[in-house]
Amino acid sequence: MILYNVRLLPELSNEIATHEGYLEIQDGKIKNISPRKLKQIPANAFDCHGMTLLPGFFDLHTHLDLLGVGDDYKGEPLELLVESAKQAEHYLEQGFTTVRICGSNYRISQYVKEMVEQNIITGPTILSAGNILGTSTKEKNSGISSLDYFQDGPWAFIKAARKEFAYGADFIKIYASGSAFNPTGVPLNPIMTEEEISAAVRAAIESNSYVAAHAHADQAIRSCIKCGVKTIEHGTYMSESTLDLLMQTKNCYWVPTLSAMFVSQTDPKERRFWLDRLIPMLKQTSSILNQAYQAGETIGFGTDSAPSSKQYENGIEFQYRQKYARMKNIDILLQATKISAAIAGFAGKKGEIKSSYDADLVLVNGNPAEDLSILYQRPNAVWKSGKLVFKN
């Protein structure tokens, strides 16, 4: 198959810049890219009409069966599996072709991943953490009763992490600090010891994997960096000294999730509660995130949102990184593609438009390097492994 009349951005396309180029796809991979106009158009070619072709987006922090689908779910697990399988396709409709599921009821994301890989359903490439591991100090009434939060002590974390890998987890997610989404949670509080964090990291290394840590509190972030955690999720209250430590530490990356602070509630009383709780967190995170960005820190792209949410439909993570963290458009695009691909272990395979890379592609009408608002709506078309999976 050939896609022609495409605009390519050089930062994402092996330094190829064109507004009328073409690329050839074969066996799910990008076979060839040309900046020149296609002279002879074969029957199976797809005319992109001068639109911009981007690599498929990455969401390194999302939830397939939480945040609206499985919140405080009291039905049958198989019902939740069905709803989650439906959700998977929505990622593709927004241009996200690779996602990390950072916590799942009943380990459902593992089974949805298998369904995608066996072509039973259509969905993105999925990396799944299964159950989240936390301690018994996790706030009461978290609203997610089927997640395995509760273990205490290093050996308990080793055992729990090994269990998750036995069930097929790709990585381990831990809860190192209090939660923002639980109304009674205290995000400023660490809730794991360094010995417990190190134990989870040790178990992950045994399985050739890594730990991703939910961490709002500065001390929790600092402990996670020191103990060998690979990705810091959220990082809300990171201090300048902890940012310095992060930047000095190899193989440790920050995945901020600004869109998680987007308030969608419409009930006046409920909306006021969440505005008062989340907007200060958004401003705090954005401030230190801009410092990290200006200093050249490697920053991943995450939303902590569900694929059918307003955050996805309106491109809130793209919006907020530009508006609040004051990032350049092209750098946000790089975070959502090339940089996140490298963090997730797909360097050389995904995240760029290059020969031999997976043909995970997103077509948008306009140039998002100049006008990021193009990404505040659904793309015109999406390909996953060379197959057209969405057309707007």
N, C-alpha and C positions, 0 to 999 in steps of 0.2 A: 504494500500500500504506500502511496505517496501523498504527503500533505504539501500543497504548493500555495504560492502567494502569501507567504508568512513573513511577519516581522519578527526578527530575533534580537534579543538584547545581548550584547557582547559579554557582559559580566556573567551571564547564565548559559552562554552558548559557545564556549571555547573561543572567545574573542571574535566570533563571527557577528557582524552587524549588517543587517539587511532589512528591507521592507518588502521584498518580492522573492525571497529565497524558497527553497523546498527541502524536504528531507524524506528519506525512504525508510520505511519500517519493514522489518522482516523477522519472523519468529519472535515477536514481542519485544524486539530490541531495535534501537536506532542503528541503521546500517550505514547511512551516508547523509551528510548535510552539505548543502550548497548555498552560497549567497546569491547565486545567479537565478535569473528567471527561467522557469521550466519551459523548454521550447516545444516538446511533444508531450501532450497530456494523455496518459493512458486512461482506460475506461474506469478503473477503480480509484482514481485520484480524488482527493478531497480539497476543494477550493476554499482557502481560508480568507479570501477577500481582503488581504492586507492586515488582518488582525494579528495581535501579538501572541506568539506561542511561548509558553512558560513550562518549566518542569513542574510536575505534580507537587502540590503542597504537602508539608509535613505538619502534623499536630503531635508534639511530643508529650502533651498532657491533656488527655480527654477521657471521657467516661461514656461507655456504650450503653450500660444498663443502669445508670444512676441519673441524677439531675433531671427529674421529670418522668422517666420511665420506671425506675425501680426505687424511688425514694420511699422508704418505709414500706416496702412491698410486702403485702400479706397474703398474696395469692399463691398459686402453684408455681414452683420454679420453672416448669416447662412452659407456662404461659409467659413468664418473663423472657425465656429463651426465644420464643416466637417474636415477641415485641422487639427484642434486641437484634434479631436477625433482620427485621424490617429496617431498623435504625441504620444498620451498616451501610446500606446503599446511599443514605443521605449524605455521608461523607463525600462520596464521589460527585454528587450534585453540587457541592460547594467547592470542588477542585482538590480535595484532600485525598491523596492516593496512598499515603502511608500514615499510620497513627499508632501511638503508644497508649494503650488503655491502662490508666494508673489506678486500678482498683475495680473489682467486679463482684457483684452479688453471686454467690454460689459458683464462682469461677466461670461464669457464663461466657465471658469474653474469650476464654480458651476454646470453647466449643464453637463459638461463632467464627473464630479464626480457622478452625478445622473445616468448617462448612465452606468458607471462602476458598481455602486452599484446594478443596476437593470439587470446586465449581458447582456446589449445591446452591449457593447464593452468590450474588454479586456484591463485592465490597472491596475495601482498600486492603493493602498489606497491613497486617495487624501484629503488633508486639504487645503481649499481655502480661500483666503483673499478677493476675489472679487476686487472691485475698490480700488486703492490706494488713501489715503487721504493726501493732502498737502495744501499749502497756495498759494495765488496769486503771491507770490514772486518766485514760481517755474519757472525755466528758460524758456524763450520764445523758441518756436519751439522745444519742447522736442521730437517731433516725435511720440508721443503716445497720439493723440488727444482725443481718446475715453475713457481714464482713467479720473476718477473724481478727479483731483488734487486740485481744487480750492475752498477752504473755508477759512474764516478768523474769528478769535475770538473763545473763548471757546464754546459758545452755538452752533455755526455753526459746530464744530467738534462733539459735542454730537449728533446733528441731523444727520450728515452724517454717523457717526458710527452706530447709530440705524438703519438707512436705509440699511446699508450693512448687518447687522444681519437679518433684515426683509427679505432680498433677499437670505439668507442662508449662509452667511459667517461664517467660523469656527473661524476666528480671524480677527483683524484689522491690516492693514499695513499702516504706516504713513511715510511721507517723511520729516525727521527732519533736513536734510542738503542738500546741493547742490549735483548734480549728476556728476558722472565721465563719463558716456556714452553719455551725451549730450556734444558736442564739445564746447559749450559756457558755460557749467555749472561750478560752482566754488565749488568743494567738501569741501573746508575748511570753507565754510560759513554755519552757522546754519540758517534755514529758518522757524522755528516754535518757539513760545514762550513757556515757561514752563507751562503757564496757558492753552494753547492749547493742549499740550501733556497730561497734567493731565486730561483735559476734555475727550480726547479720551480714556484714561485709565479708567476713571470713567464709561463711557458708556460701555466699554468692560466688566468691573466687573459686571455691571447690567445684562449682558447676560451670566454670568459665563464663560467669555472668557478672552482674553488678547490682548496686542498690541505688534506687531513686528515693529521695527523702522529702516528704512534705515538711517544710520548715519555714515558719514565719518569724519566730523569735531569733534575735541575733546570736544568742548563746547556742541555740540549737543548730543554727547554720554553721557556726564556727566549729562546733563539735563534729558535725557531719563532714566538713572539709578535712579536719585533722584525722578522722577515722577511716578515710578512704572511700566515702560515698562518691559516686560518679556524677549524679545530677542533683542539684539543689532545686526543688520545686517551689515556686512562689518567691521566696527570699525577701519577703515584705519589709522586715525591719533590719535588714543588713546594714551594718555600720561601715564607715570608711575603712577602718582597720581590718574588718572581716573581708571586705572587698579586696583589700591588698593581699590578704592571705589567699583568697580564691585565685587571684591572678598569678600568684607565685606557685600554685599547686598544679602539677600536671594531671591531666585526665580527670579534671573536675570541672563541671560546666553548670551554668545557671540557666534554668528554664522559667523565666517569669511568665505570669499568666494575668495580664492586666484586665482582660475581658471578664475574668471571674469577679471583678468589682463593678461590673455593669449591673445596674438595678433595674429589673424589669417589672417588679410588682406594681400593681395599679391601685390596690386598696390604700387610701391615704395614710392610715396609721401604720400599716405594715411597710409601706414605701418609705415613710419617714424614719422608721427604725433602721432599715437597711442602708439608707442614704447616710445616716449619722454613723453607722458602723463601718461601711465600706469605702466611702469617699476619702476619709482621712488615710486609709490604707492605700488607696490608689495614688494619692499624692505622695505619700512616703515612698512607696515602691518606685514611682516614676522618677523621683529625684535621684535616688541612688542608682537607678537603672541608667539614667542619662550620664551619670559619672562613669559607670562601667563602660557604656557605649563610647564615650569620648576617649576613654583610656585604651580602647581596642580589645576589650574582653570578648571572648567567644560567647555568644548569646543564642540560645535555642528558641524555638517558636512553640508556645503552648497556649491553650485557651482555658483549660479546666471547665469546658463547656460540652454540651451534647450537640450532636450534628443537626438536630431539628430545632435548636434554640434560636432566639433572636440574635445571640452573639454570633452565630454562624451566618444566619440570613443577612445580617447587616455588616458583616466583616469587622466586628468590633475590635478584635485584636489588632488588625491592621490599622484601624482608626486610632486606637489609643496609643499605639507605639509612636505614631506620627505626632499626635496632638499633645500627649502628656510627657512622653520620653524624648520628644523632639529628634526623632531619627529621620534620616534621609530615606526616601522611597526605595531606592535601589538596595539599601542595606537591610530594610525590612524584608524585601523580596529574597535577598540572600539568606536571611535568617530562616525564612519559611521553606527554603529549598536546600541549597548546597550545604549550609552550615548545619542545619538540623539533620540532614542525611549523614554527615560525618559523625555527629554526636551519637546517632542511633546505630552506627556501625555499617552504613551503606555507602561509604566513600568509594568512589570508583564504579558504583553500580546504579545509583539513583541521585536525584537532586540537581542534575545538570542536563543540558541538551548536548550530548556528545555521542560519537560513534561507539557502539557496543553497550551503551547504557540502556537500562529499561526504558521502554517507550511509555512512560507515565507522563502525560502531557495535558496542559490546560490552555484553552484558547479564549482570549478576552478581547473585547472590542475597544481598542484604544491602546495607549502606551502607559502602563501603570508606573513606569519609572518617572513619568512626567505628571501623571494624575492618578494618585493612589485610590481615589474614590471609585475607580473602575472595579476594584476588588470588594466594594461594599455591596455587591449583588452577585447573583449566580453567574458563572462563566457561560460562554456560548457553547463550548463543547469540552469534553474530558475524555481522554484515552487512558486506559489501564492496560499495561503490557501490550500496547498496540491495538487494543480493541476499543472501539467507540462505546463508551458506557453511559454517556449523558450528552444530550443535545438540547439546547434551550430554544 
